[in-house]
Amino acid sequence: MNIWIAIGVTAVGCYAVKLAGLLVPAGVLERPLVRRLAALLPVALLAALTAQQTFSDGQALAFDARAAGVAAAAVALVLRAPFLVVVGAAVVVTAGVRALGG
C-alpha cells in the first residue's frame, strides 16, 4: 500500500471522527453518564498507554527497569510527594536499575 494512500485515509478518518463529535446533539452531551464517561476516559487511556509502554517489549510481557521506575513513582505518589519528586524518583530508580544491569 502506498504511504500517501495510508496518510490520506488516516486524514479522512480523523476528520470524520471530529465531524461526528460536532454532530452529536447537545442534549446527549449533558447526560450524567456521558459526562462521567468523558471525564474518566482520558485517565483510562493514559493508564493503558503507561501500562503498555512499561510492561511490554513489543512481543511479550517484560519486567525490567521501567517497572521499577513506575513502582518508585507509585510509592512517591502514595507519600504525596510533589510531581517533580515523583518524576525524579522514577528516573533515578530506573537509571539505577539499568546501571546495575537490570
Secondary structure, 3 states (H helix, E strand, C coil): CCHHHHHHHHHHHHHHHHHHHHHCCHHHHCCHHHHHHHHHHHHHHHHHHHHHHHCECCCCECCCHHHHHHHHHHHHHHCCCCHHHHHHHHHHHHHHHHHCCC
